[in-house]
């Protein structure tokens, strides 16, 4: 049985949703604190996801991201492209 849409996946990272293991264990290359949140949210918006500011307390922003499964697939594909571009550039 095949689905009408296929979820994108990053090369050599398997597909955890379908239970396909990665060829090698995924290790975070950066500390999560180093992630550019604004860039990540920009990718989500570009994929068609809704980014909402729920609250701001001091400098801390609390945001929610929502969207369809298709927009989630677009987000995953765009994120993979960004990561692969960074890896080949660096």
N, CA and C of each residue as an Amber inpcrd file, in Angstrom:
protein
   270
   0.8450000  -1.1620000   0.0000000   0.0000000   0.0000000   0.0000000
   0.8910000   1.2250000   0.0000000   0.6540000   2.1620000  -0.9260000
   1.4380000   3.3860000  -0.9660000   0.5340000   4.5590000  -0.6960000
   1.1080000   5.5880000  -0.0760000   0.3100000   6.7730000   0.2120000
   0.4570000   7.7630000  -0.9280000  -0.4850000   8.6720000  -1.0220000
  -0.4680000   9.6650000  -2.0950000   0.6820000  10.6410000  -1.9160000
   1.0240000  10.9190000  -0.6590000   2.1540000  11.8000000  -0.3980000
   3.2050000  11.0260000   0.3580000   4.4270000  11.3010000   0.0630000
   5.5020000  10.6410000   0.7930000   6.2230000  11.6870000   1.6060000
   6.5040000  11.3560000   2.8290000   7.1810000  12.2970000   3.7170000
   8.6420000  12.4090000   3.3350000   9.1440000  13.6420000   3.2480000
  10.5600000  13.8020000   2.9620000  11.3890000  13.3480000   4.1550000
  12.5870000  12.9500000   3.8920000  13.4650000  12.5960000   4.9990000
  14.8780000  13.0300000   4.6560000  15.6440000  13.2780000   5.6860000
  17.0290000  13.6870000   5.4940000  17.8520000  12.4660000   5.1050000
  18.7860000  12.6730000   4.2080000  19.6510000  11.5810000   3.7700000
  20.3770000  10.9690000   4.9610000  20.4080000   9.6690000   5.0120000
  21.1120000   8.9000000   6.0300000  20.5520000   9.0650000   7.4380000
  19.3540000   9.6060000   7.5640000  18.7860000   9.7770000   8.8980000
  17.5710000   8.8960000   9.1280000  17.2430000   8.0210000   8.1890000
  16.1330000   7.1040000   8.3690000  14.8070000   7.8310000   8.4110000
  13.8080000   7.1460000   8.8600000  12.4770000   7.7140000   8.9660000
  11.8490000   7.1970000  10.2530000  11.9930000   7.9300000  11.3460000
  11.4830000   7.4440000  12.6230000   9.9670000   7.2830000  12.6370000
   9.2420000   8.0460000  11.8140000   7.7850000   7.9290000  11.7780000
   7.3750000   6.5630000  11.2500000   8.0930000   6.0680000  10.2520000
   7.7690000   4.7620000   9.6790000   8.5860000   3.6320000  10.3260000
   9.3980000   3.9480000  11.3180000  10.1710000   2.9240000  12.0090000
  11.4100000   2.4780000  11.2610000  11.8720000   3.2740000  10.2890000
  13.0870000   2.9360000   9.5540000  14.2630000   3.5320000  10.3140000
  15.1620000   2.6940000  10.8170000  16.2650000   3.2300000  11.6220000
  17.2610000   4.0090000  10.7710000  17.9360000   4.9220000  11.4130000
  18.9940000   5.6840000  10.7460000  20.1870000   4.7710000  10.5190000
  20.9760000   5.0820000   9.4890000  22.1680000   4.2870000   9.2050000
  23.2130000   4.4570000  10.2910000  23.1930000   5.5950000  10.9190000
  24.1010000   5.8550000  12.0260000  23.3140000   6.6160000  13.0780000
  23.6810000   6.5040000  14.3470000  22.9220000   7.2110000  15.3800000
  22.9930000   8.7140000  15.1450000  21.8510000   9.3620000  15.3090000
  21.8360000  10.8170000  15.1610000  22.3600000  11.4470000  16.4360000
  23.3800000  12.2330000  16.3070000  23.9410000  12.9660000  17.4260000
  23.7620000  14.4480000  17.1530000  23.2570000  15.1960000  18.1080000
  23.1310000  16.6150000  17.8680000  24.5040000  17.2270000  17.6160000
  24.6150000  17.9750000  16.5170000  25.8880000  18.5880000  16.1780000
  26.0820000  19.9000000  16.9150000  24.9900000  20.4780000  17.3730000
  25.0390000  21.7330000  18.0980000  24.2160000  21.6040000  19.3580000
  24.5190000  22.4320000  20.2990000  23.7220000  22.5400000  21.4990000
  22.3980000  23.1890000  21.1080000  21.2770000  22.7210000  21.6570000
  19.9890000  23.3050000  21.3050000  19.9380000  24.7900000  21.6160000
  20.7050000  25.2530000  22.5840000  20.7300000  26.6770000  22.9100000
  21.3280000  27.4900000  21.7720000  22.0930000  26.8600000  20.8800000
  22.7210000  27.5580000  19.7640000  21.8060000  27.6870000  18.5470000
  20.6340000  27.0600000  18.5740000  19.7270000  27.0820000  17.4340000
  19.1440000  28.4820000  17.2760000  19.1540000  28.9840000  16.0490000
  18.5780000  30.2920000  15.7420000  17.0680000  30.1270000  15.6400000
  16.3650000  30.4770000  16.7070000  14.9220000  30.2740000  16.7770000
  14.2010000  31.1010000  15.7170000  14.6450000  32.3250000  15.4790000
  13.9930000  33.1580000  14.4740000  14.0930000  32.5200000  13.0900000
  15.2300000  31.9230000  12.7810000  15.3990000  31.2490000  11.4900000
  14.4860000  30.0240000  11.4000000  14.4000000  29.2870000  12.4770000
  13.5350000  28.1130000  12.5250000  12.0700000  28.5010000  12.3270000
  11.6420000  29.5730000  12.9960000  10.2650000  30.0400000  12.8410000
  10.0170000  30.5810000  11.4420000  11.0300000  31.1820000  10.8380000
  10.9130000  31.6670000   9.4640000  10.6930000  30.5010000   8.4970000
  11.4090000  29.4070000   8.7250000  11.2240000  28.2100000   7.8940000
   9.8040000  27.6770000   8.0760000   9.3180000  27.6670000   9.3170000
   7.9550000  27.1860000   9.5830000   6.9360000  28.0550000   8.8550000
   7.1060000  29.3680000   8.9120000   6.1750000  30.2690000   8.2110000
   6.2350000  30.0330000   6.7050000   7.4450000  29.8830000   6.1730000
   7.6160000  29.6450000   4.7410000   6.9800000  28.3440000   4.2820000
   6.8700000  27.3880000   5.1910000   6.2560000  26.0970000   4.8740000
   4.7360000  26.1570000   4.9740000   4.2140000  27.3090000   5.4020000
   2.7660000  27.4580000   5.5010000   2.2140000  27.2110000   6.8870000
   3.0870000  27.1710000   7.8920000   2.6270000  26.9580000   9.2550000
   2.2900000  28.2990000   9.9000000   1.4010000  28.2770000  10.8610000
   0.9990000  29.4650000  11.5930000   1.8540000  29.5540000  12.8490000
   2.5410000  30.6770000  13.0230000   3.3650000  30.9100000  14.2100000
   2.6810000  32.0000000  15.0180000   2.3100000  31.6780000  16.2460000
   1.5710000  32.6210000  17.0930000   2.3820000  32.9570000  18.3330000
   2.3640000  34.2190000  18.6890000   2.9680000  34.6570000  19.9430000
   1.9140000  34.4990000  21.0260000   2.1510000  33.5880000  21.9500000
   1.1850000  33.3380000  23.0150000   1.3820000  34.2990000  24.1790000
   2.6340000  34.5860000  24.5020000   2.9240000  35.4770000  25.6250000
   4.3800000  35.8950000  25.5690000   4.6780000  36.9840000  26.2630000
   6.0630000  37.4070000  26.4320000   6.2170000  37.8750000  27.8640000
   7.1730000  37.2680000  28.5440000   7.4760000  37.6330000  29.9240000
   8.9390000  38.0340000  29.9490000   9.1740000  39.3080000  30.1210000
  10.5470000  39.8120000  30.0430000  11.0740000  39.5960000  28.6370000
  12.2120000  38.9520000  28.5350000  12.8000000  38.6560000  27.2250000
  12.3340000  37.3200000  26.6510000  11.7140000  36.5210000  27.4850000
  11.2800000  35.1760000  27.0610000   9.9730000  35.2610000  26.2920000
   9.9860000  34.6860000  25.0800000   8.7870000  34.6520000  24.2300000
   8.2480000  33.2280000  24.2100000   6.9500000  33.1030000  24.3430000
   6.2860000  31.8090000  24.2890000   5.4560000  31.7870000  23.0100000
   5.8200000  30.9030000  22.0970000   5.1710000  30.8580000  20.7940000
   4.6660000  29.4550000  20.5070000   3.6060000  29.4010000  19.7260000
   3.0370000  28.1310000  19.2770000   3.1280000  28.0660000  17.7640000
   3.3080000  26.8590000  17.2560000   3.3590000  26.6300000  15.8130000
   2.3110000  25.5780000  15.4880000   1.4950000  25.8690000  14.4750000
   0.4350000  24.9370000  14.0760000   0.3540000  24.8920000  12.5610000
  -0.0950000  23.7620000  12.0600000  -0.2700000  23.6460000  10.6230000
  -0.7280000  22.2570000  10.2480000  -0.9440000  22.0870000   8.9660000
  -1.3820000  20.7930000   8.4400000  -0.1990000  19.8290000   8.3520000
  -0.5030000  18.5870000   8.1170000   0.5470000  17.5890000   7.9370000
   1.3880000  17.9300000   6.7020000   0.7380000  18.4320000   5.6670000
   1.4660000  18.8120000   4.4570000   2.4550000  19.9450000   4.7610000
   2.0340000  20.9290000   5.5680000   2.9540000  22.0060000   5.9200000
   4.0910000  21.4800000   6.8000000   3.8070000  20.4970000   7.6290000
   4.8550000  19.8690000   8.4350000   5.8640000  19.1620000   7.5340000
   5.3730000  18.4960000   6.4850000   6.2650000  17.8370000   5.5300000
   7.1350000  18.8700000   4.8110000   6.5380000  20.0060000   4.4140000
   7.3140000  21.0660000   3.7660000   8.3620000  21.6250000   4.7150000
   7.9900000  21.7940000   5.9970000   8.9300000  22.2810000   7.0020000
  10.1070000  21.3150000   7.1430000   9.8050000  20.0230000   7.2350000
  10.8580000  19.0140000   7.3800000  11.7900000  19.0220000   6.1730000
  11.2320000  19.1360000   4.9810000  12.0530000  19.1650000   3.7650000
  12.9380000  20.4070000   3.7430000  12.3780000  21.5640000   4.1120000
  13.1560000  22.8060000   4.1190000  14.2520000  22.7580000   5.1780000
  13.9460000  22.1790000   6.3290000  14.9410000  22.0600000   7.3900000
  16.0770000  21.1330000   6.9600000  15.7340000  20.0290000   6.3190000
  16.7610000  19.1140000   5.8110000  17.6460000  19.8130000   4.7830000
  17.0340000  20.5720000   3.8780000  17.8090000  21.2990000   2.8720000
  18.7640000  22.2780000   3.5400000  18.2820000  22.9960000   4.5570000
  19.1270000  23.9520000   5.2680000  20.3030000  23.2520000   5.9440000
  20.0200000  22.1450000   6.6190000  21.0740000  21.4140000   7.3150000
  22.1050000  20.8340000   6.3520000  21.6220000  20.3020000   5.2330000
  22.5500000  19.7510000   4.2370000  23.4130000  20.8610000   3.6190000
  22.8180000  22.0190000   3.3620000  23.5690000  23.1490000   2.8140000
  24.6360000  23.6150000   3.8080000  24.2950000  23.6720000   5.0940000
  25.2600000  24.0780000   6.1100000  26.3880000  23.0580000   6.2270000
  26.0240000  21.7800000   6.1420000  27.0210000  20.7240000   6.2740000
  28.0140000  20.7620000   5.1070000  27.5210000  20.9650000   3.8810000
  28.4080000  20.9820000   2.7320000  29.2140000  22.2810000   2.6610000
  28.6770000  23.3740000   3.2190000  29.4050000  24.6430000   3.2210000
  30.4950000  24.6650000   4.2770000  30.2920000  23.8980000   5.3470000
  31.2220000  23.9670000   6.4790000  32.1300000  22.8560000   6.5100000
